[in-house]
Amino acid sequence: MHLHVADHPLIAHKLTILRDRNTPSATFRQLVDELVTLLAYEATRHVAVTETAINTPVAPTVGKKLSEPRPIVVPVLRAGLGMLEGMMRLLPSAEVGFLGMKRDEDTLQIETYANRLPDDLSGRQCFVLDPMLATGHTMVAAVDYLFERGAKDVTCVCLLAAPEGVATLEKFIGERANVKVVVAAVDERLDEKSYIVPGLGDAGDRLYGIVD
């Protein structure tokens, strides 16, 4: 597994505003969108391309296009949906799948309640979107879901990570597949409720409001 922390002044600036408890939801959503676009630039640095012959208005040349089969972007519901538009801005021709996963707040176990993914992901580059890599259990479940369908090239795009979540994911993956994790920052730790510290709170609630 390869961890990439995107070090850029604009990322640091936007993340600081996201962390502020006084940032309203509308601004929070806009900044998530902008931040994910910046992270997507790093996440897609090694996206597969093939050479293709074209004619410019001046002369023939050879350029590059995204390879087939097309990449697939997989937001983890519900908070991952807030990252989708920012990712698709850089990969408009990608396909989109969905994974519905939630953590039982008592047992901390991950439950999968919905999925819209192709049965066969062999040869597909997969980009998983989830704002917070906290305990790592949700991301492990998501990556395992993709592995079961033949995926070998997975990039996880998160706003923040905790060291515990990174360690959990790294232990689970081992040397089995090519997995990259792209984040804006790795924070200090998890608290007793498994929230990232200092973090930015519950990303889903701040994006969409609290659902009872």
Backbone as ProteinMPNN parsed JSONL, in Angstrom:
{"seq_chain_A": "MHLHVADHPLIAHKLTILRDRNTPSATFRQLVDELVTLLAYEATRHVAVTETAINTPVAPTVGKKLSEPRPIVVPVLRAGLGMLEGMMRLLPSAEVGFLGMKRDEDTLQIETYANRLPDDLSGRQCFVLDPMLATGHTMVAAVDYLFERGAKDVTCVCLLAAPEGVATLEKFIGERANVKVVVAAVDERLDEKSYIVPGLGDAGDRLYGIVD", "coords_chain_A": {"N_chain_A": [[0.842, -1.194, 0.0], [0.441, 2.244, -0.741], [0.782, 5.376, 0.705], [-0.23, 8.658, 0.105], [0.17, 11.903, 1.006], [-1.236, 14.834, 0.189], [0.509, 17.628, -0.369], [-0.015, 20.827, -0.468], [-0.417, 24.35, -0.672], [-3.02, 25.39, -1.208], [-4.649, 23.221, -0.631], [-4.155, 22.94, 2.116], [-5.197, 25.395, 2.997], [-7.977, 25.225, 2.305], [-8.672, 22.99, 3.774], [-8.33, 23.904, 6.383], [-10.473, 25.703, 6.655], [-12.576, 23.91, 6.357], [-12.296, 22.442, 8.692], [-13.109, 24.224, 10.666], [-15.567, 24.719, 13.052], [-17.537, 26.606, 12.729], [-18.042, 26.897, 10.054], [-20.505, 27.063, 7.621], [-22.916, 24.656, 6.266], [-23.35, 24.929, 3.469], [-21.049, 26.249, 2.554], [-19.206, 24.382, 3.414], [-19.833, 22.143, 1.782], [-19.16, 23.177, -0.754], [-16.408, 23.603, -0.455], [-15.491, 21.011, 0.037], [-15.985, 19.892, -2.463], [-14.177, 21.402, -4.045], [-11.758, 20.729, -2.804], [-11.612, 17.957, -3.202], [-11.297, 17.867, -5.962], [-8.696, 18.827, -6.195], [-7.351, 16.786, -4.812], [-8.004, 14.699, -6.491], [-6.448, 15.176, -8.707], [-3.928, 14.302, -7.85], [-4.594, 11.668, -7.258], [-5.154, 10.549, -9.708], [-2.808, 10.469, -11.059], [-1.463, 8.302, -12.129], [-3.269, 7.175, -13.85], [-4.513, 4.875, -16.285], [-3.542, 5.108, -19.681], [-3.773, 5.177, -23.287], [-2.042, 5.382, -26.412], [-3.123, 7.419, -29.139], [-3.943, 8.2, -32.492], [-4.414, 11.384, -33.937], [-5.733, 14.243, -35.725], [-4.671, 17.483, -35.702], [-5.65, 20.951, -36.248], [-3.435, 21.69, -37.661], [-1.564, 19.584, -38.156], [-1.025, 15.968, -38.374], [-0.815, 13.99, -35.365], [0.221, 12.197, -32.409], [-1.581, 11.434, -29.581], [-2.779, 10.958, -26.185], [-5.259, 8.952, -24.623], [-7.721, 8.057, -22.134], [-7.563, 4.702, -21.107], [-9.36, 1.695, -22.085], [-10.87, -0.937, -20.162], [-13.012, 1.68, -18.885], [-12.153, 3.763, -16.031], [-13.598, 3.301, -12.753], [-15.542, 5.054, -10.444], [-16.2, 5.01, -7.043], [-18.216, 6.073, -4.724], [-18.638, 5.898, -1.193], [-21.594, 5.513, 0.397], [-23.157, 7.594, 2.981], [-21.714, 9.877, 2.896], [-19.662, 9.88, 1.015], [-20.854, 10.656, -1.333], [-20.775, 13.399, -1.385], [-18.304, 13.904, -2.374], [-18.254, 13.159, -4.955], [-18.812, 14.799, -7.279], [-16.59, 16.512, -7.411], [-14.588, 14.671, -8.005], [-15.449, 13.612, -10.443], [-15.173, 15.757, -12.065], [-12.587, 15.741, -12.98], [-12.501, 13.244, -14.104], [-14.536, 12.799, -16.211], [-15.43, 10.861, -17.999], [-15.467, 8.505, -16.635], [-17.017, 5.583, -15.165], [-19.619, 5.217, -12.683], [-20.048, 3.713, -9.588], [-21.761, 2.505, -6.619], [-21.476, 2.127, -3.1], [-23.156, 1.182, -0.259], [-22.558, 1.614, 3.007], [-22.412, 1.267, 6.538], [-21.464, 2.07, 9.905], [-21.922, 0.249, 12.823], [-22.621, 1.832, 15.724], [-22.283, 0.801, 18.249], [-20.965, -1.716, 18.137], [-19.019, -1.153, 16.311], [-18.747, -2.504, 13.967], [-18.864, -3.038, 10.389], [-21.566, -2.677, 8.212], [-22.913, -3.7, 5.143], [-25.29, -2.305, 3.12], [-26.153, -1.724, 0.593], [-25.331, -1.991, -2.907], [-24.086, -0.968, -6.053], [-22.494, -2.114, -8.4], [-20.409, -3.351, -11.076], [-20.306, -6.897, -11.73], [-17.876, -7.93, -12.474], [-14.772, -6.654, -12.061], [-12.309, -6.866, -13.133], [-9.246, -5.71, -14.389], [-10.025, -3.083, -14.165], [-9.458, 0.259, -13.108], [-10.064, 1.443, -9.941], [-11.606, 3.935, -7.993], [-12.118, 4.827, -4.802], [-14.273, 6.7, -2.79], [-14.378, 8.302, 0.247], [-14.889, 10.402, 2.928], [-13.549, 10.232, 5.469], [-10.92, 8.414, 6.816], [-10.979, 6.661, 9.367], [-11.226, 4.5, 11.725], [-10.639, 2.687, 9.821], [-12.11, 0.478, 9.161], [-14.417, 0.685, 7.51], [-13.274, 1.36, 5.034], [-11.665, -0.888, 4.607], [-13.669, -2.839, 4.312], [-14.885, -1.853, 1.983], [-12.791, -1.946, 0.069], [-12.29, -4.689, 0.137], [-14.677, -5.612, -0.945], [-14.37, -4.77, -3.576], [-12.082, -6.221, -4.278], [-13.155, -8.809, -4.227], [-14.544, -8.806, -6.558], [-12.655, -8.881, -8.483], [-10.966, -6.674, -8.733], [-7.762, -5.113, -8.842], [-6.367, -2.813, -8.8], [-6.64, -0.202, -6.904], [-7.566, 2.967, -5.722], [-7.847, 4.923, -2.905], [-9.559, 7.739, -1.953], [-9.514, 10.228, 0.361], [-10.508, 12.809, 2.668], [-9.387, 13.191, 5.225], [-7.222, 11.263, 7.37], [-6.682, 8.944, 10.035], [-3.895, 7.782, 11.981], [-4.398, 5.211, 12.986], [-6.34, 4.196, 11.237], [-4.961, 4.128, 8.816], [-3.019, 2.214, 9.448], [-4.63, -0.037, 9.888], [-5.753, -0.478, 7.342], [-3.434, -0.916, 5.863], [-2.462, -3.257, 7.052], [-4.503, -5.047, 6.38], [-4.401, -5.098, 3.563], [-1.76, -5.787, 2.832], [0.469, -7.389, 0.685], [-1.185, -7.943, -1.384], [-2.425, -6.52, -3.45], [-2.445, -3.639, -5.665], [-2.746, -0.864, -4.049], [-3.53, 2.476, -3.39], [-3.534, 5.287, -1.248], [-4.864, 8.439, -1.003], [-4.741, 11.445, 0.645], [-5.679, 14.537, 2.294], [-4.559, 15.154, 4.713], [-2.927, 13.527, 7.479], [-4.109, 13.013, 10.588], [-3.81, 13.398, 14.237], [-4.823, 11.26, 15.947], [-7.337, 8.824, 17.008], [-10.292, 9.482, 18.948], [-12.066, 8.389, 21.948], [-14.518, 7.773, 20.9], [-13.996, 7.022, 18.375], [-13.633, 9.114, 16.593], [-11.803, 11.233, 14.382], [-9.047, 13.12, 15.528], [-7.413, 16.269, 15.332], [-9.437, 16.495, 13.419], [-12.588, 17.034, 11.648], [-15.085, 16.757, 12.525], [-18.236, 15.021, 12.025], [-18.358, 14.139, 8.792], [-20.481, 13.505, 7.051], [-22.756, 14.524, 8.401], [-22.094, 17.233, 8.407], [-22.068, 17.783, 5.736], [-24.699, 17.215, 4.886], [-26.483, 17.593, 6.948], [-27.956, 16.529, 10.1], [-29.263, 13.296, 10.373], [-31.937, 11.759, 11.846]], "CA_chain_A": [[0.0, 0.0, 0.0], [1.183, 3.507, -0.797], [0.06, 6.524, 1.247], [0.215, 9.94, -0.429], [-0.424, 13.082, 1.642], [-1.112, 15.916, -0.783], [1.089, 18.807, 0.286], [-0.212, 21.992, -1.337], [-0.972, 25.44, 0.138], [-4.474, 25.518, -1.391], [-5.271, 22.132, 0.109], [-4.07, 23.303, 3.532], [-6.125, 26.508, 3.211], [-9.363, 24.745, 2.259], [-8.869, 22.067, 4.887], [-8.472, 24.702, 7.602], [-11.85, 26.211, 6.704], [-13.431, 22.748, 6.583], [-12.186, 22.038, 10.104], [-13.739, 25.225, 11.536], [-16.929, 24.324, 13.421], [-18.472, 27.664, 12.342], [-18.25, 26.905, 8.61], [-21.856, 26.555, 7.336], [-22.986, 23.482, 5.391], [-23.227, 25.295, 2.054], [-19.626, 26.497, 2.318], [-18.529, 23.101, 3.621], [-20.025, 21.34, 0.569], [-18.382, 23.771, -1.841], [-14.988, 23.386, -0.209], [-15.235, 19.583, -0.193], [-15.935, 19.73, -3.917], [-12.909, 21.968, -4.533], [-10.638, 19.968, -2.238], [-11.552, 16.655, -3.864], [-10.727, 18.065, -7.295], [-7.249, 18.903, -6.011], [-6.889, 15.441, -4.467], [-8.183, 13.842, -7.67], [-5.281, 15.382, -9.566], [-2.894, 13.396, -7.358], [-5.087, 10.29, -7.301], [-5.192, 10.068, -11.095], [-1.491, 10.696, -11.673], [-1.056, 7.101, -12.857], [-4.409, 6.573, -14.541], [-4.067, 4.18, -17.496], [-3.818, 5.78, -20.952], [-3.251, 4.55, -24.498], [-1.753, 6.34, -27.475], [-4.131, 7.473, -30.197], [-3.602, 9.124, -33.58], [-5.41, 12.418, -34.21], [-5.318, 15.333, -36.614], [-4.925, 18.831, -35.221], [-5.859, 21.844, -37.398], [-2.168, 21.953, -38.341], [-0.842, 18.387, -38.605], [-1.285, 14.734, -37.623], [0.039, 13.759, -34.189], [-0.213, 11.101, -31.545], [-1.871, 11.874, -28.218], [-3.134, 9.898, -25.245], [-6.619, 8.937, -24.095], [-7.928, 7.065, -21.088], [-7.659, 3.34, -21.629], [-10.535, 0.88, -21.792], [-12.155, -0.418, -19.706], [-12.926, 2.964, -18.213], [-12.087, 3.726, -14.565], [-14.877, 3.379, -12.048], [-15.503, 5.841, -9.215], [-17.118, 4.357, -6.114], [-18.432, 6.757, -3.449], [-19.256, 5.135, -0.112], [-22.75, 6.279, 0.871], [-23.721, 8.69, 2.215], [-20.795, 11.014, 2.859], [-18.861, 9.84, -0.201], [-21.556, 11.352, -2.417], [-20.346, 14.792, -1.388], [-17.005, 13.977, -3.044], [-18.368, 12.613, -6.312], [-18.725, 15.809, -8.338], [-15.205, 16.968, -7.503], [-13.807, 13.624, -8.668], [-15.892, 13.458, -11.829], [-14.714, 16.915, -12.83], [-11.341, 15.341, -13.634], [-12.715, 11.964, -14.801], [-15.936, 12.821, -16.647], [-15.799, 9.667, -18.772], [-15.461, 7.331, -15.762], [-18.293, 5.057, -14.706], [-19.848, 5.446, -11.254], [-20.74, 2.687, -8.817], [-22.066, 2.964, -5.274], [-21.476, 1.183, -1.989], [-23.809, 1.671, 0.944], [-21.977, 0.989, 4.193], [-22.555, 2.05, 7.765], [-20.819, 1.501, 11.076], [-22.715, 0.095, 14.031], [-21.939, 2.679, 16.706], [-22.013, 0.037, 19.462], [-19.957, -2.761, 17.891], [-18.06, -0.596, 15.348], [-18.684, -3.377, 12.799], [-19.372, -2.415, 9.173], [-22.661, -3.372, 7.547], [-23.155, -3.288, 3.758], [-26.731, -2.345, 2.897], [-26.483, -1.501, -0.823], [-24.213, -1.857, -3.833], [-24.35, -0.882, -7.488], [-21.182, -2.295, -8.999], [-20.321, -4.478, -12.001], [-19.882, -8.149, -11.114], [-16.476, -8.187, -12.811], [-13.959, -5.436, -12.086], [-10.968, -7.226, -13.601], [-8.652, -4.748, -15.3], [-10.558, -1.731, -13.951], [-8.922, 1.107, -12.05], [-11.172, 1.813, -9.071], [-11.352, 5.063, -7.101], [-13.091, 4.792, -3.713], [-14.4, 8.01, -2.158], [-14.944, 8.334, 1.597], [-14.192, 11.553, 3.499], [-12.742, 10.005, 6.656], [-10.316, 7.107, 7.075], [-10.866, 6.741, 10.825], [-10.763, 3.188, 12.186], [-10.214, 1.938, 8.646], [-12.968, -0.678, 8.928], [-15.263, 0.902, 6.339], [-12.461, 1.286, 3.821], [-11.296, -2.287, 4.438], [-14.834, -3.531, 3.764], [-15.087, -1.392, 0.612], [-11.722, -2.5, -0.767], [-12.526, -6.133, 0.057], [-15.786, -5.768, -1.886], [-13.804, -4.62, -4.92], [-11.209, -7.374, -4.483], [-13.989, -9.982, -4.51], [-15.007, -8.708, -7.947], [-11.515, -8.974, -9.386], [-10.156, -5.452, -8.809], [-6.386, -5.209, -8.365], [-5.802, -1.468, -8.81], [-7.623, 0.585, -6.151], [-7.092, 4.196, -5.088], [-8.784, 5.441, -1.916], [-9.432, 9.192, -1.83], [-10.127, 10.663, 1.623], [-10.102, 14.139, 3.112], [-8.532, 13.032, 6.387], [-6.97, 9.912, 7.864], [-6.048, 8.763, 11.34], [-2.85, 6.762, 11.895], [-4.985, 3.89, 13.242], [-7.012, 3.744, 10.018], [-3.923, 3.803, 7.835], [-2.41, 0.952, 9.869], [-5.605, -1.107, 9.669], [-5.844, -0.738, 5.906], [-2.158, -1.476, 5.419], [-2.406, -4.636, 7.535], [-5.453, -5.853, 5.615], [-4.006, -5.22, 2.157], [-0.494, -6.503, 2.695], [1.056, -7.341, -0.657], [-2.129, -8.625, -2.27], [-2.911, -5.722, -4.577], [-1.91, -2.295, -5.82], [-3.682, 0.067, -3.422], [-2.963, 3.777, -3.052], [-4.406, 6.124, -0.429], [-4.564, 9.861, -1.19], [-5.437, 12.22, 1.668], [-5.209, 15.913, 2.485], [-3.753, 15.188, 5.938], [-3.045, 12.462, 8.478], [-4.234, 13.705, 11.869], [-3.08, 12.885, 15.399], [-5.283, 10.017, 16.564], [-8.781, 8.68, 17.207], [-10.726, 9.62, 20.335], [-12.749, 7.207, 22.487], [-15.683, 7.482, 20.059], [-13.444, 6.726, 17.04], [-13.583, 10.301, 15.749], [-10.454, 11.71, 14.127], [-8.644, 14.31, 16.287], [-8.506, 17.217, 15.568], [-10.529, 16.162, 12.509], [-13.516, 18.084, 11.232], [-16.412, 16.311, 12.93], [-18.878, 14.021, 11.173], [-18.412, 14.741, 7.454], [-21.831, 13.345, 6.503], [-23.652, 15.486, 9.047], [-21.743, 18.595, 8.01], [-22.45, 17.942, 4.333], [-26.131, 17.076, 4.603], [-27.302, 17.772, 8.13], [-28.1, 15.346, 10.948], [-30.428, 12.46, 10.083], [-32.317, 10.976, 13.04]], "C_chain_A": [[0.875, 1.241, 0.0], [0.29, 4.634, -0.29], [0.649, 7.801, 0.682], [-0.546, 11.059, 0.27], [-0.164, 14.271, 0.731], [-0.692, 17.199, -0.088], [1.008, 19.995, -0.664], [-0.856, 23.101, -0.509], [-2.483, 25.602, -0.01], [-5.223, 24.421, -0.651], [-5.281, 22.454, 1.598], [-5.063, 24.41, 3.878], [-7.571, 26.019, 3.279], [-9.647, 23.805, 3.415], [-9.05, 22.809, 6.203], [-9.89, 25.23, 7.748], [-12.831, 25.067, 6.94], [-13.434, 22.352, 8.061], [-12.977, 22.963, 11.03], [-15.198, 24.855, 11.8], [-17.961, 25.357, 12.987], [-18.714, 27.741, 10.839], [-19.619, 26.314, 8.292], [-21.835, 25.43, 6.306], [-22.771, 23.829, 3.929], [-21.76, 25.54, 1.695], [-18.832, 25.209, 2.45], [-18.632, 22.239, 2.367], [-19.187, 21.861, -0.591], [-16.892, 23.487, -1.672], [-14.605, 21.913, -0.365], [-15.087, 19.317, -1.68], [-14.596, 20.225, -4.472], [-11.712, 21.153, -4.056], [-10.491, 18.612, -2.924], [-10.98, 16.781, -5.275], [-9.204, 18.152, -7.219], [-6.665, 17.535, -5.665], [-6.982, 14.503, -5.666], [-7.015, 13.991, -8.643], [-4.151, 14.443, -9.164], [-3.322, 11.942, -7.514], [-5.033, 9.697, -8.701], [-3.853, 10.206, -11.809], [-1.051, 9.5, -12.516], [-2.252, 6.392, -13.508], [-3.943, 6.004, -15.882], [-4.493, 4.941, -18.752], [-3.239, 4.957, -22.1], [-3.02, 5.625, -25.553], [-2.835, 6.264, -28.559], [-3.737, 8.518, -31.231], [-4.753, 10.1, -33.804], [-4.84, 13.402, -35.233], [-5.67, 16.666, -35.954], [-5.26, 19.709, -36.43], [-4.585, 22.078, -38.213], [-1.526, 20.69, -38.919], [-1.299, 17.161, -37.828], [-0.344, 14.639, -36.433], [-0.506, 12.569, -33.424], [-0.396, 11.646, -30.134], [-2.194, 10.687, -27.331], [-4.571, 10.079, -24.771], [-6.711, 7.894, -22.992], [-8.163, 5.698, -21.7], [-9.02, 2.726, -21.324], [-10.073, -0.368, -21.055], [-11.983, 0.85, -18.875], [-12.787, 2.802, -16.701], [-13.489, 3.777, -13.978], [-14.673, 4.107, -10.726], [-16.585, 5.309, -8.284], [-17.233, 5.17, -4.822], [-19.089, 5.819, -2.44], [-20.365, 6.0, 0.474], [-22.684, 6.433, 2.397], [-22.707, 9.804, 1.982], [-19.959, 11.047, 1.587], [-19.516, 10.534, -1.378], [-21.125, 12.809, -2.516], [-19.008, 15.003, -2.072], [-17.1, 13.65, -4.524], [-18.162, 13.662, -7.394], [-17.297, 16.31, -8.522], [-14.316, 15.963, -8.211], [-14.163, 13.532, -10.139], [-15.497, 14.645, -12.693], [-13.422, 16.582, -13.579], [-11.493, 14.064, -14.44], [-14.147, 11.888, -15.327], [-16.373, 11.577, -17.418], [-15.803, 8.399, -17.926], [-16.887, 6.861, -15.495], [-18.402, 5.271, -13.196], [-20.589, 4.248, -10.674], [-20.972, 3.222, -7.408], [-21.96, 1.814, -4.285], [-22.147, 1.84, -0.791], [-23.285, 0.924, 2.153], [-22.19, 1.891, 5.392], [-21.907, 1.302, 8.912], [-21.803, 1.426, 12.219], [-21.986, 0.821, 15.162], [-21.62, 1.943, 18.005], [-20.881, -0.969, 19.253], [-18.811, -2.286, 17.016], [-17.873, -1.5, 14.125], [-19.34, -2.693, 11.601], [-20.439, -3.292, 8.528], [-22.823, -2.811, 6.136], [-24.649, -3.421, 3.472], [-27.117, -2.094, 1.442], [-25.206, -1.517, -1.652], [-24.726, -1.809, -5.262], [-23.003, -0.9, -8.174], [-21.248, -3.414, -10.034], [-19.856, -5.734, -11.264], [-18.398, -8.417, -11.336], [-15.731, -6.861, -12.939], [-12.528, -5.729, -12.533], [-10.472, -6.192, -14.602], [-9.144, -3.326, -15.136], [-9.773, -1.015, -12.869], [-10.094, 1.649, -11.245], [-10.747, 2.936, -8.13], [-12.467, 5.111, -6.054], [-13.085, 6.133, -2.996], [-15.071, 7.87, -0.795], [-14.187, 9.418, 2.358], [-13.2, 11.215, 4.604], [-12.228, 8.564, 6.705], [-9.996, 7.094, 8.568], [-10.336, 5.425, 11.392], [-10.2, 2.368, 11.033], [-11.146, 0.798, 8.293], [-13.87, -0.518, 7.712], [-14.462, 0.771, 5.058], [-11.998, -0.151, 3.557], [-12.45, -3.063, 3.811], [-15.066, -3.142, 2.309], [-14.049, -1.99, -0.331], [-11.901, -3.999, -0.934], [-13.641, -6.44, -0.924], [-15.284, -5.699, -3.327], [-12.879, -5.794, -5.25], [-12.016, -8.602, -4.886], [-14.482, -9.991, -5.952], [-13.852, -8.588, -8.934], [-10.654, -7.737, -9.497], [-8.773, -5.697, -8.225], [-5.724, -3.842, -8.239], [-6.823, -0.521, -8.183], [-6.943, 1.804, -5.546], [-8.187, 4.714, -4.166], [-8.527, 6.94, -1.75], [-10.216, 9.643, -0.603], [-9.678, 12.087, 1.935], [-9.079, 14.021, 4.237], [-8.341, 11.563, 6.723], [-6.424, 9.996, 9.282], [-4.964, 7.704, 11.195], [-3.389, 5.352, 12.096], [-5.649, 3.332, 11.99], [-6.032, 3.349, 8.941], [-3.305, 2.455, 8.164], [-3.34, -0.226, 9.625], [-5.683, -1.486, 8.204], [-4.573, -1.394, 5.381], [-2.03, -2.937, 5.838], [-3.314, -5.537, 6.715], [-4.958, -6.118, 4.201], [-2.753, -6.055, 2.004], [0.083, -6.302, 1.307], [0.098, -7.886, -1.717], [-2.482, -7.842, -3.524], [-2.242, -4.352, -4.565], [-2.932, -1.295, -5.291], [-2.942, 1.333, -3.024], [-3.992, 4.553, -2.236], [-3.949, 7.568, -0.576], [-5.403, 10.663, -0.196], [-4.888, 13.638, 1.711], [-4.334, 16.024, 3.725], [-3.955, 13.908, 6.727], [-3.019, 13.136, 9.838], [-3.588, 12.92, 13.01], [-3.498, 11.477, 15.809], [-6.805, 9.923, 16.464], [-9.112, 8.919, 18.675], [-11.485, 8.366, 20.758], [-14.005, 6.833, 21.703], [-15.296, 7.194, 18.616], [-13.609, 7.883, 16.065], [-12.122, 10.725, 15.583], [-10.212, 13.014, 14.886], [-7.414, 14.935, 15.626], [-9.673, 17.067, 14.584], [-11.339, 17.351, 12.04], [-14.951, 17.723, 11.611], [-16.929, 15.224, 12.013], [-19.096, 14.626, 9.786], [-19.809, 14.643, 6.853], [-22.803, 14.342, 7.083], [-23.358, 16.907, 8.59], [-22.058, 18.845, 6.533], [-23.959, 18.073, 4.157], [-27.047, 17.366, 5.778], [-27.471, 16.454, 8.873], [-29.383, 14.617, 10.581], [-30.735, 11.619, 11.309], [-32.782, 9.584, 12.622]], "O_chain_A": [[1.916, 1.284, 0.656], [-0.82, 4.828, -0.787], [1.857, 8.024, 0.755], [-1.767, 11.157, 0.143], [0.982, 14.669, 0.525], [-1.454, 17.78, 0.685], [1.847, 20.155, -1.55], [-1.756, 22.824, 0.283], [-3.162, 25.921, 0.966], [-6.302, 24.656, -0.107], [-6.296, 22.266, 2.269], [-5.697, 24.369, 4.932], [-8.303, 26.363, 4.207], [-10.742, 23.82, 3.975], [-9.839, 22.388, 7.049], [-10.451, 25.209, 8.843], [-13.819, 25.242, 7.654], [-14.471, 21.971, 8.604], [-13.463, 22.523, 12.073], [-15.976, 24.695, 10.859], [-19.144, 25.032, 12.882], [-19.511, 28.564, 10.388], [-19.882, 25.167, 8.656], [-20.863, 25.268, 5.568], [-22.081, 23.099, 3.217], [-21.289, 25.089, 0.65], [-17.895, 24.969, 1.689], [-17.635, 21.665, 1.929], [-18.578, 21.083, -1.325], [-16.202, 23.168, -2.64], [-13.515, 21.603, -0.845], [-14.178, 18.605, -2.107], [-13.961, 19.542, -5.275], [-10.77, 20.917, -4.812], [-9.375, 18.168, -3.195], [-10.257, 15.895, -5.732], [-8.505, 17.615, -8.078], [-5.603, 17.168, -6.168], [-6.143, 13.619, -5.838], [-6.643, 13.034, -9.323], [-3.49, 13.856, -10.021], [-2.51, 11.084, -7.862], [-4.884, 8.485, -8.864], [-3.781, 10.073, -13.031], [-0.343, 9.669, -13.509], [-2.246, 5.175, -13.689], [-3.079, 6.585, -16.537], [-5.643, 5.363, -18.879], [-2.332, 4.148, -21.906], [-3.711, 6.643, -25.584], [-3.379, 5.199, -28.85], [-3.255, 9.595, -30.881], [-5.917, 9.702, -33.856], [-3.651, 13.391, -35.553], [-6.839, 16.937, -35.681], [-5.157, 19.229, -37.559], [-4.646, 22.603, -39.325], [-1.006, 20.712, -40.034], [-1.889, 17.286, -36.755], [0.781, 15.138, -36.476], [-1.555, 12.016, -33.756], [0.517, 12.244, -29.563], [-1.915, 9.542, -27.687], [-5.036, 11.197, -24.548], [-5.898, 6.973, -22.916], [-8.877, 5.562, -22.693], [-9.735, 3.174, -20.428], [-8.959, -0.829, -21.304], [-10.946, 1.063, -18.247], [-13.254, 1.809, -16.144], [-14.435, 4.233, -14.62], [-13.74, 3.808, -9.981], [-17.742, 5.17, -8.679], [-16.429, 4.979, -3.91], [-19.982, 5.045, -2.786], [-20.107, 7.089, 0.987], [-22.211, 5.518, 3.071], [-22.808, 10.57, 1.023], [-19.584, 12.124, 1.124], [-18.837, 10.955, -2.314], [-21.112, 13.386, -3.603], [-18.611, 16.139, -2.328], [-16.137, 13.84, -5.267], [-17.406, 13.43, -8.337], [-16.844, 16.51, -9.649], [-13.397, 16.344, -8.935], [-13.283, 13.391, -10.988], [-15.487, 14.546, -13.92], [-13.192, 17.081, -14.681], [-10.713, 13.814, -15.358], [-14.898, 10.998, -14.929], [-17.565, 11.276, -17.48], [-16.108, 7.322, -18.437], [-17.839, 7.637, -15.587], [-17.396, 5.479, -12.517], [-21.62, 3.825, -11.197], [-20.442, 4.271, -7.044], [-22.31, 0.675, -4.594], [-21.751, 2.924, -0.363], [-23.539, -0.271, 2.306], [-22.154, 3.116, 5.281], [-21.811, 0.074, 8.903], [-22.449, 2.418, 12.555], [-20.862, 0.461, 15.512], [-20.782, 2.399, 18.783], [-19.963, -1.069, 20.067], [-17.756, -2.919, 16.968], [-16.952, -1.291, 13.336], [-20.249, -1.878, 11.76], [-20.241, -4.49, 8.326], [-22.865, -1.595, 5.949], [-25.211, -4.512, 3.569], [-28.287, -2.234, 1.085], [-24.14, -1.117, -1.183], [-25.668, -2.511, -5.63], [-22.436, 0.145, -8.493], [-22.054, -4.334, -9.893], [-19.103, -5.648, -10.294], [-17.739, -9.046, -10.508], [-16.027, -6.051, -13.817], [-11.634, -4.909, -12.323], [-11.179, -5.838, -15.545], [-8.729, -2.442, -15.886], [-9.455, -1.601, -11.833], [-11.013, 2.247, -11.805], [-9.665, 2.893, -7.545], [-13.619, 5.399, -6.378], [-12.026, 6.647, -2.637], [-16.196, 7.38, -0.696], [-12.96, 9.365, 2.432], [-12.132, 11.823, 4.686], [-13.009, 7.616, 6.642], [-8.898, 7.462, 8.985], [-9.124, 5.255, 11.525], [-9.387, 1.467, 11.238], [-10.999, 0.197, 7.229], [-14.072, -1.473, 6.961], [-14.914, 0.143, 4.101], [-11.947, -0.581, 2.404], [-12.243, -3.853, 2.89], [-15.405, -3.993, 1.487], [-14.392, -2.484, -1.405], [-11.689, -4.53, -2.024], [-13.564, -7.423, -1.661], [-15.715, -6.469, -4.185], [-12.893, -6.301, -6.371], [-11.615, -9.349, -5.779], [-14.8, -11.045, -6.502], [-14.058, -8.229, -10.093], [-9.698, -7.727, -10.272], [-8.63, -6.406, -7.228], [-4.652, -3.717, -7.646], [-7.763, -0.087, -8.85], [-5.88, 1.694, -4.934], [-9.322, 4.921, -4.596], [-7.409, 7.355, -1.444], [-11.431, 9.463, -0.533], [-8.602, 12.516, 1.519], [-8.034, 14.67, 4.207], [-9.184, 10.725, 6.406], [-5.794, 10.978, 9.672], [-5.098, 6.807, 10.362], [-2.914, 4.405, 11.469], [-5.542, 2.139, 11.707], [-6.235, 2.363, 8.233], [-3.087, 1.638, 7.27], [-2.895, -1.294, 9.204], [-5.68, -2.667, 7.858], [-4.626, -2.31, 4.56], [-1.542, -3.763, 5.068], [-2.942, -6.664, 6.388], [-5.082, -7.234, 3.696], [-2.688, -6.933, 1.144], [0.172, -5.176, 0.817], [0.521, -8.246, -2.815], [-2.805, -8.434, -4.554], [-1.576, -3.964, -3.606], [-3.869, -0.923, -5.996], [-1.878, 1.283, -2.408], [-5.19, 4.478, -2.511], [-2.791, 7.891, -0.309], [-6.63, 10.571, -0.197], [-3.787, 13.911, 1.233], [-3.461, 16.89, 3.79], [-5.011, 13.28, 6.659], [-2.024, 13.761, 10.206], [-2.911, 11.916, 12.787], [-2.653, 10.603, 15.999], [-7.468, 10.806, 15.919], [-8.31, 8.599, 19.553], [-11.539, 7.39, 20.01], [-14.503, 5.713, 21.821], [-16.155, 7.129, 17.737], [-13.714, 7.673, 14.856], [-11.314, 10.599, 16.503], [-11.063, 13.904, 14.889], [-6.446, 14.22, 15.372], [-10.79, 17.479, 14.897], [-10.878, 18.492, 12.028], [-15.907, 18.3, 11.093], [-16.156, 14.579, 11.305], [-19.923, 15.522, 9.622], [-20.276, 15.587, 6.216], [-23.59, 14.944, 6.353], [-24.281, 17.7, 8.405], [-22.287, 19.985, 6.129], [-24.443, 18.911, 3.397], [-28.268, 17.384, 5.619], [-27.166, 15.389, 8.338], [-30.45, 15.223, 10.485], [-29.888, 10.851, 11.765], [-33.144, 8.772, 13.473]]}, "name": "protein", "num_of_chains": 1, "seq": "MHLHVADHPLIAHKLTILRDRNTPSATFRQLVDELVTLLAYEATRHVAVTETAINTPVAPTVGKKLSEPRPIVVPVLRAGLGMLEGMMRLLPSAEVGFLGMKRDEDTLQIETYANRLPDDLSGRQCFVLDPMLATGHTMVAAVDYLFERGAKDVTCVCLLAAPEGVATLEKFIGERANVKVVVAAVDERLDEKSYIVPGLGDAGDRLYGIVD"}
